Amino acid sequence: MKKLTATGGDPMIDKQAADFLSHMAKAHEELANILLAAKDIALHTAHELVSVVPVQGMTFRGKDAVLEQAMNLTSNVAAYLNSIGDLQEALADNLEPVLENLREQEEE
């Protein structure tokens, strides 16, 4: 006779699900660390942009440098926000099968 777990499922399946969730959690933690680094890059770029802008007497060459830094900042922020969206999508995609499995176990 099989030993049932608290959820009523097979212990082997529960262990596999727990292992899968643990692996997913580690992967998502790494994605979060990457996003944190991207945020730091965007903040550093923003700080550099502000420090490049002189108080007065900007030359034409200076304006180009500011515009270039502004474009880099915009690009970094957009990439960071896209990465957050990708992380949310990955979380949803990875958790959906687990939630379906839990629902099936509850129905049994």
Sequence and secondary structure as in RCSB ss.txt:
>XXXX:A:sequence
MKKLTATGGDPMIDKQAADFLSHMAKAHEELANILLAAKDIALHTAHELVSVVPVQGMTFRGKDAVLEQAMNLTS
NVAAYLNSIGDLQEALADNLEPVLENLREQEEE
>XXXX:A:secstr
     TTSS HHHHHHHHHHHHHHHHHHHHHHHHHHHHHHHHHHHHHHHHHHS SS   HHHHHHHHHHHHHHHH
HHHHHHHHHHHHHHHHHHHHHHHHHHHHHHHH 
